[in-house]
Amino acid sequence: MTERTYKKDLELINVWFRDEVSKEENMPTHALTVLFGVVDPLYEFHCSFLRELEHRLATWEGRTGMPLQTHVQGIGDILLKKVQMTEFYSNYVEKLPFILERLNSAYCTNSHFERMYCDFEMQRVCYLPLTSFLLRPAHRLMHYSSLLERLVNHYGENHPDAKNCKTVLYKLKQVTSMLLKNVHYSANFVKLMELQRDLYGIDNLTSNRREFLREGCLQKLSKKGYQNRMFFLFSDVLLYANRGPINQHQFKVHGQLPLRGLMVEETEPKMGVSNCFTIYGGNRALMVAANSPEEKEKWLDDLNSSIQSAREPKDDDTVFYSSLRSCSSSEDLLGHSSNLQTSDIVAIASGSAKPYQHFSNTTVHVCWHRNTTVGKEDYRKALLNYLSGYLLRKFKNSSGWQKLWVVFTNFCLFFYKSYQDDFPLASLPLVGYAVTLPSPHDNINKDYVFKLQFKNHIYFFRAESEYTFQRWIDVIKGATLRS
């Protein structure tokens, strides 16, 4: 039940983070006051809302000792009574850009706040970057709209709960349509904030004019042959980077190519490597290769459309590019890279650029290790696909099933013993995984089982019902990018 997980996510901001900053001095007081002022009503509301939902579910299951009444066969009446939540969400989403910008500014200029912020993210309870928790409420009304649409379609016209659900759905759609601009801006800004921490050698990545479009691993042809590089496409510039030689949790930017001067073209296979294309910019020509024909097309489509858009005159035609702090176009800078395996990921701190514990789950690192790519539309789907509940898990070579509370968010599965636990036991990033049904030779003689596989890594998960099985399949397919 996502409501339980969502309430705990709000608690992380309203209780855990509030408690942490209250102990410190020299904090961005105004931004934090605004943040807690808009999140506190949401938290109080959802504590009450969750109690009512759990009581309703207990009544359905006969656990309250009360007779089962016809009028409780639905949740539309509860939602209709709680529709004032839209005011809380409107207030939160309206203030969110200001909150994010001020916290980002404080993080970049206030070393005391930066240290406290990083230390808080190192706590086990903070299983995602803090910005992900701040962004979560911005998409909650859309999540409810999606749930209600499925419920209304399931009910049909004559179900007694349908009228209430339709009334609430209409209200939610009205409100979310007015908030979309701020939601999209905030989601993009959060992505830029997180990339600013994953990359070094570049300043001012969080320019409010910049839009994230795609990131991923491509093989770049150099004097030493093809070598993996991370590429980051934005609305104004293309960056490429390599794993840092000292802090291997970050990527060092080695080049930036303004889109206005770029051109791309498909290239014949070279040195036995397929899916090639060449990026021309200024006096440079970068030959790169994607992992598959599908990924090559994604890169070419996004590059061509973004280059065309960058060349079109804007209302304010002033262009602001990030500045590389230390960059040479010489390819010998790239010769210090090492071929790191997933098992090499360890916690390393270097100066003020502290890594945060989520580095192994961020899409930058997952794309690097799995040699794949993720685009803006993939992020949009991932932010809307949010699910939690009990699943039984089985490893490929084990015989038993383990019951776990599983949370899907940010392209990743997080595993808990129960929904009451404050932090996960483990996590599984899903980018690059294929989700399928078990084959006969898997010898899985159970219903409602799906299979997750990346190369020789195989996991089986069993749901409690046909409905929950299909829900897990649907949301995971939106994150794995393979099926």
N, C-alpha and C positions, 0 to 999 in steps of 0.2 A: 504494500500500500504506500504510494508515493507521499501521502500526506504525513506519515510518520517521519520519513526521511527529510521532507521539506521543513517540518517543524524543527528538527535538530539542526538543519542548515541555518535557519534563522537564529537559532539559539547560539550558534557559533559566533555570529556577529554581535547579537544583542547581549549576550552574557559573557562568553569567553573573551572576545576581543575587547569589549567594553571594560571588563575587569583588568585586562592587561594594560590598556592605555591609562586607566585611572591611577595606576601605580607610578606612572612616569611624569616627568616634567619636560618642558620644551616640545610639546606635541602640537600638531596643527589643530588647535582648539575649535576654531570656527567650523572647519569641515567635519570634524568628529561630532560636534554638537548637532549639525544638520543631519548627519548620517543617523545618529541614534534617535533623533527626533522623528525621523520618518520610518525607521525600522521597528521601533518599539510598539507602535499601534499594530503593525503587521504581526509581530510576534504574539502579542496578547490576543489578537483576533484568532490566530491559528491554533493557539492553545485551546481556546474555547471551541473552535470549529472541530478540531480533532476529537475532543471529548464527545461531542454530539455524534460524530460519525461512528466512533467506536461503540457508543451506546446503541445506535441504530443497528449496527452489524451484530452486536450481541443479542439484541431483541430478535432479529431474523433467525439467529442460530439457537434461540431458546435458552440463552445463558443468563438471562436477567430474572427469570422466574415470573415474568409478566406474560399475559396471554398475547399471542401474535395477532395484531390487529391489521385489517386490510389497509388502513391508511399509511402504514409504515413500509409498504412495498415499493420503496423508491427513496431517492434523496433530493428530489426537486423541491420539496417543501423546506428542507433545511437550507438549500442553496438560495432559495427565494428570500428566506428570512435573513440570510447573511449577505445579500447583494450589496449592502453598503460597503463591502470590502473594496469595491471598485474605487471609492474615494481614497482609501489608503494607498492603493496601488498607483492611482494617478499622481498622487503627491510624491510617492517614492520615485517613479519614473521621471517626473519633471525635475526632481532635484539630483538625480543620479549623475548626469554629465558633470555638473558642478563638483559633486563629491569626488568623482574619479579624477578629474583634472587637478583638484587641490591636493588629493592624496599623492598623486603622481609627482606633482611639483615638490611636495614635502619630502618624498622618498629620494628625489634627485638632489635636493639642496640641504637637507637636514640629516646629518649623519647619525644623530641620536635616534631619530624616528626610523631611519633606514635599518639600524641595528635591531630596534625593538620589533619592527615589521618582520624582518627575516627570522628573528628568534621565535616569533609567534608562529610563523609558517613551519618551523621545524618541529612544532608540537604534533604529536600523533593525531590529535583530534582534528587538526587542519589538514585533511586528506587531499585538498585541492589548493591551488593558489588562492589567496584571499580574494583576489579580484573575481574569481569564478563564483564565490559565494555572494559577493556584492551584486553580480549580474543576475543571479538566480531569480529574484522576485520580478525582474523586468519581463520575464517570459512566462510567469505563472498564470496570468489570465489567458494567454494563448493556450497553455496546457489544459486549463479547465474547458475552454471552448472546444478543443479537440475531443476531450472526453465526453462532453455533452452532445456533440454531433454524433458520435458513435452510439451513445445511449438513445438519443432520439430516433436514429435509424433503426435501432434494435426494437424499440417500443412499438413503432407504428402509430397510427392516428388515434386509436381507441384506448390506449393504456392510460390509467388514471394519473400517472406521474408525468405524462408527456407534456401537458399544458404548462406546468411549472418549469420543466426543463427548457422548453422553447422560449418562455419568457426570460429566463436567466440568460440563455444563449444569445438572444437578441441584444440584451443589455451589454453582455461581455463583448460582442462584436463591435458595438457602437464605441465602447471605450477603447478597445485595443486599436481600432483604426486611427483614433486620434493620437495614440501614443507611439505609433510605429516609428516615426522619425527619430525620436529620442532613444527608442530601443535599439534601432540599427546603429545609431551613432555610438551608443554606449558599448555595444558588442564589439564594434570595430576598434574603439579606443582601448578596451580591455585586451584585445588581441595584440595591439601595438605595444601596450605596456608590458605584456608578457614576453614579446619578442625582444624588446629593449633589454630585458634581463638575460635572455638567451644569447644575445649577440654582444660583441665588443669590437671596438674599432670604428664606431659610428655614433654620432650625436643626433639628438632631436628627432628620433624615429617617431615620436608621438605627435608629430605635427597634425593639427586639426584639419588640414587639407588632404591628408594622406589616407588612402583606403587600402586595406589588405585585400589581395586577390588570390594568391596561391603560394604555397611553400612545398618543397620536396627535394628529394635527392636525385641528381642527374650525374651521369659519368661525363667528366670533362676531359677532352683530349689535350694533353700537354706533352712536353718533351719526354716524359717518362711513361707515356701511354695514357690509357684511360684511368682516371682516378675519381672517386666519389667526391662530390661537392654538394653543399646545400645551396639552393637558389630560393630567393624570396622576391616575389613579384608584388609590387604595389602600383597604385594608380599613376605614380609619377616616376618610378625608378625600379630597376632590377638590381638586386644585390646578390653576390655569391660569396660563400664562406666555407671555411674548413674547420674541423675540430681544433680547438685551441691546444697548442703544444704544452702549455703549463696547466691551465684549468680546463680539463677535458669535459667539463659539464657545460661549457660555453663554446660558441663558434666565433672565430675571428673573421671579420669581414675583410675580404681581399680586393673587392672591386665593386663599383657601382656604375650603372649605365642608365643615364636619363632616357626615358621612353621616347621622348620627342625625336631623338636621333637614332632610334633602333630600327632594324629590319631583320626579319627572320625568314629562312627558307629551308625546305626539306633537303636532306643531303643523302647521297648514296651511302650504304654501309661501308665502313672503313675499318681495317684491321680486324675483320671478322665480327664487328659489333653492329647490330641492327638498331632500328628506331632512332636514327640520327637526324639532327637538324642543326643549323648554324645560326648564331646570333651575331649580327653585325652592329657595332656601335663605335662611332668615331673612327679611330685607326685600329680597332680591335675586331677580331673575328673569333668567336668561341664556338668550337664544335662540341656538341654535347649529345648524349644518348640517353633515352628514357628506358625504363625497365620493361615496357610493353608497348604495343601499338596503341592501346587505349590511353595510356598515360602520355604518350607522345602527342596524341590528338588533343588531350586536355591542355597541355602546355601551349601548343600552337594556337588553339582557339583563344585562350586567355591572353597570350602575348599579342596576337594580331588585333584583338578587340581593344585591349588596353593601349596599344600603340596608336591606333586610330583615334581613340578618345583623347589621348594626351595631345594629339596634334590639332584637335579642334579648338577654336578660340573660346575662352571662358569669359564670364562677366568681369572677373578680375584676373587679368592675364599675367600677373606677377607669379613667378615660379619660385618656390622655396624648396631646395634640396637639402637632405641631410649632409653633414660634413664628416668625412672620414678623418679620424684623429691621426691614424698612422697607416698609410696604405701605399704600396708600390704596385705598379702594373706588372712588375717582373715576375715571371713564373717560378723563379727559384724560391720565392717566398712560400710556395706551396709544397716544396720538397720536404718539409719537416713533418708532414702528417704521418700518422700511424694508423694501421688497420686495426681498429678497436672492435672487439666483440662485445656482445651484450653483457657478458659476465664481467667485463672490465669496469662497469659503472660502480664507482665508489664516491663517498662524500669528500670533496676537496674544497677547501676555502682558500681564496687568494685575495688578500687585501679587503677592500670594501665590497668587492664584487662577490658577495656570498652566494653560493648556489643554494637553492631551496630543495627540499626533499622530494618535490614532485618532478624533478628533472627527467627521471626515467619514464614518466607517463606523459610528458608533454608531447604534442605532435611533432615538434622539431626533432626530438630524440628518437621517437618511434619511426618517423619517416627516414631518418638517417640509418637506423639499424635494419629496417625492413625494405629499404631502397624503394620508397613509394612517394606519393604526393597527396596533398589535401588542399582543397580549394575553398573559397568563400562560401559557396553553396553547401558544401559538406559541413562547414561549421554551423550554418544556419539550421540545417536539419538536426545536427547533434544537440544544439541548444534547446530545440523543441522536443526531442526524444529523451525522455527522462522517466525511468521506471525503477521500481524496487519491489521486492517480495521474496518469498522463500523459494529456493530451488534445491534440488538434489544434484550434487556434482560427483562425477566419476572420472578418474584419470584413465588414460588408454590402457595401462597394464595393471590396473587394480580391479578387484572384484566387488568391493563395497561402494555404497553411495553415502555421501556426507551431506546432511541438511545444513544449508547456510542461508543467512539473510544476504541477498545480493542487491547491490545498487548499481544501476547503469547510468553513467553521466560522463560527459566530456570524452567520448570515444572509449570509455574504459569501464570494466566491471570491477567493483570493490566488494570484498567478501567479509562478512561479519558472522559471529556465532549467532547473534540474534539482533533484532531491530533496536534493542535497548542499549547495545554497546556504543561507546562513544567514539571508537576508532576502528578502522578495518584491520583484519588480519593480513590481508594480501590484496593484490590488484592484478588485473590482466588487461593491458591495452589491446584494443581490438582492431586497430587499423591494419589492414592487410590480411586479416583472418577471413576465411570462408565459412559461412554458416549454411549447413545442409542437414538433411536427415541421415541417420545412421544407415550404412549399407549392410547387406546380409552378413558379410564376413566380419562385421564388428560384433556380432553376437549380442546385440542389445535387445532383449526380449521384453521390453517395457513400452508402455504408451507415453505419448507426449514428451518424447526425447528429441533434442536437437544436438548437432555436432559442430564444434568449432575447431578449425584446423588451419595452422600456418606451418607449411613444410612438414616436419615430423612432430610438431607439437599438436596434440589432439586432446580435446576435452569433451565430455558428454554432460549435458544438463537435462534434468527431468522436471517438468512443471507439474502443478497439482491438478490442472484441468485443461480441457481443449482451448478454452478462452485465454487463459494465462499463457499457455504454450504459444498460441498465435501472436499474442502481444509481444512476448519476448522475441520471437522471430522477426516481427515487423520492426521493432526499434533497433535490434542489433544489425539487421541488414542495412539500415541507414548509416551505421557507423563503420562497418567492416569494409565497405566499398567493394566487396566481392560477395558473390552468392552462388 
